[in-house]
Amino acid sequence: MSLITLTSPCSSRSYPSAGAARRWQGRLLTGAGLALLPWLGYLAATLPAREAVAWVALDVAEAVCLLTAGTRLVRADPRHRAPAAAAALLLVADACADVALAAPGQELAGALAMALATELPLAALCGTLAARTAARLSG
């Protein structure tokens, strides 16, 4: 058994730098925005025309905000905050609308799964990125 003294260095592990974390988060947002593009085609092809217009418009706005925030974040551009805030708002609205409008049963279970697994965690990340100060971006 080994004992760790109180004076031993705490950082025995290496943690990613702020710049590496920023790039990872930017790539995640960009990837999410790109993943929405095929989803737009699926929605347009499968929903009734009136519903398709609204859902496709919402998802296009989400994709634009995610792509803009992600690419700006990768480049350490502090202007990522506004599109990240807009993406957070749109993702929460999308999750709420999906759950509220879903039929009971399998459709509701799918809407809840999508909200809890993707939309709300992504909205939390976007909200965090939008709220943090520009001084924390450097690194």
C-alpha positions in Angstrom: 0.0 0.0 0.0 1.4 3.4 -0.9 0.6 6.6 0.9 0.2 9.9 -0.9 1.7 12.8 1.0 0.0 16.1 1.3 2.8 17.8 -0.6 2.7 15.5 -3.6 1.5 17.1 -6.9 -2.2 16.8 -7.5 -2.0 16.9 -11.2 -0.8 13.4 -11.9 -3.2 13.3 -14.9 -3.0 15.5 -17.8 -6.2 17.5 -18.6 -7.0 18.9 -22.0 -6.2 22.5 -22.4 -8.9 25.2 -22.8 -8.0 25.4 -26.5 -8.5 21.6 -27.0 -11.8 21.6 -25.1 -13.0 24.6 -27.2 -12.1 22.8 -30.4 -13.8 19.6 -29.3 -17.0 21.6 -28.4 -16.9 23.4 -31.7 -16.5 20.2 -33.6 -19.5 18.7 -31.7 -21.7 21.7 -32.5 -20.6 21.6 -36.2 -21.2 17.8 -36.3 -24.7 18.3 -34.8 -25.5 21.0 -37.4 -24.3 18.7 -40.2 -26.3 15.8 -38.9 -29.5 17.8 -39.2 -29.1 18.2 -42.9 -30.2 14.6 -43.9 -32.9 14.9 -41.2 -34.3 17.9 -43.0 -34.8 15.8 -46.2 -36.4 13.1 -44.2 -38.9 15.5 -42.6 -39.7 17.2 -45.9 -40.4 13.8 -47.5 -42.5 12.2 -44.7 -44.5 15.0 -43.1 -47.7 16.5 -44.5 -46.9 19.7 -46.4 -48.2 22.2 -43.8 -46.3 20.5 -41.0 -43.2 20.0 -43.0 -42.8 23.7 -43.6 -42.8 24.5 -39.9 -40.6 21.7 -38.8 -38.1 22.1 -41.6 -37.9 25.8 -41.0 -37.2 25.2 -37.3 -34.5 22.6 -38.0 -32.9 24.8 -40.7 -32.6 27.6 -38.1 -31.1 25.1 -35.6 -28.6 23.8 -38.2 -27.6 27.3 -39.1 -27.0 28.3 -35.5 -25.1 25.2 -34.6 -22.9 25.4 -37.7 -22.2 29.1 -37.1 -21.5 28.6 -33.4 -19.4 25.5 -34.0 -17.2 27.0 -36.7 -16.7 30.2 -34.8 -15.8 28.3 -31.6 -13.2 26.2 -33.4 -11.6 29.4 -34.6 -11.8 30.9 -31.1 -14.0 33.7 -32.4 -15.9 35.2 -29.5 -18.9 35.9 -31.8 -19.9 32.2 -31.3 -22.0 33.3 -28.2 -25.0 34.8 -30.0 -25.6 31.8 -32.4 -25.0 29.4 -29.4 -27.7 31.2 -27.4 -30.1 31.1 -30.4 -29.3 27.4 -30.8 -30.0 26.7 -27.2 -33.4 28.4 -27.4 -34.4 26.7 -30.6 -33.3 23.2 -29.3 -35.4 23.7 -26.1 -38.4 24.9 -28.1 -38.0 21.9 -30.5 -37.8 19.4 -27.6 -40.9 20.9 -25.9 -42.9 21.0 -29.1 -41.9 17.4 -30.0 -43.0 16.1 -26.6 -46.2 18.2 -26.4 -47.4 17.3 -29.9 -46.4 13.6 -29.8 -49.2 11.0 -29.7 -49.2 8.8 -26.6 -47.3 5.6 -26.9 -44.3 4.9 -29.2 -44.3 8.4 -30.7 -44.1 10.0 -27.2 -41.4 7.6 -26.1 -39.4 8.5 -29.2 -39.9 12.3 -28.6 -38.8 11.9 -25.0 -35.8 9.9 -26.0 -34.7 12.4 -28.6 -35.2 15.3 -26.2 -33.3 13.7 -23.3 -30.5 12.1 -25.4 -29.7 14.9 -27.9 -31.7 18.1 -27.9 -31.6 19.1 -24.2 -27.9 18.1 -23.6 -26.9 20.0 -26.8 -29.0 23.0 -25.6 -27.2 22.9 -22.2 -23.8 22.9 -23.9 -24.9 25.8 -26.2 -26.3 27.7 -23.2 -23.1 27.3 -21.3 -21.0 28.4 -24.2 -23.2 31.5 -24.7 -23.0 32.4 -21.1 -19.3 32.1 -20.4 -17.1 35.1 -20.7 -14.9 35.9 -23.6 -11.9 35.9 -21.3 -12.2 32.1 -20.9 -11.9 31.6 -24.6 -8.2 32.1 -24.8 -6.0 29.1 -24.4 
